[in-house]
Amino acid sequence: AAAAVFIYRKRDARLPNPLFMVPLHPWSTLLLIAVVIGVAIAVVTATPMDSLYGAIVLVTGVLFFFVWKAAHKASRRKAAAGEVIG
């Protein structure tokens, strides 16, 4: 999420006033990103199996989301076409 600040700053560069201000940008944002990466590396090296389990849960959740989204989109198309959903 912190990296999104860079994207928004570049995208909104032509606006006269930025929509949001981040103190000490870009240094505070870069520091936050570095700390988050450092903590993630420390957690993975300290507890690799727990990290693996967490990654498996995360990937499973993401896959479930995309399957659910595709099924929901298909059911909405059927409803728009007037088919009975049941």
Contacts in CASP RR format, 6 or more apart in sequence:
PFRMAT RR
TARGET T0000
AUTHOR 0000-0000-0000
METHOD contacts of the structure
MODEL  1
AAAAVFIYRKRDARLPNPLFMVPLHPWSTLLLIAVVIGVAIAVVTATPMD
SLYGAIVLVTGVLFFFVWKAAHKASRRKAAAGEVIG
2 29 0 8 1.000
2 32 0 8 1.000
2 33 0 8 1.000
2 36 0 8 1.000
3 29 0 8 1.000
3 33 0 8 1.000
5 22 0 8 1.000
5 25 0 8 1.000
5 26 0 8 1.000
5 29 0 8 1.000
6 26 0 8 1.000
6 29 0 8 1.000
8 19 0 8 1.000
8 20 0 8 1.000
9 18 0 8 1.000
9 25 0 8 1.000
12 18 0 8 1.000
12 19 0 8 1.000
22 28 0 8 1.000
22 29 0 8 1.000
43 51 0 8 1.000
44 51 0 8 1.000
75 85 0 8 1.000
78 85 0 8 1.000
79 85 0 8 1.000
END
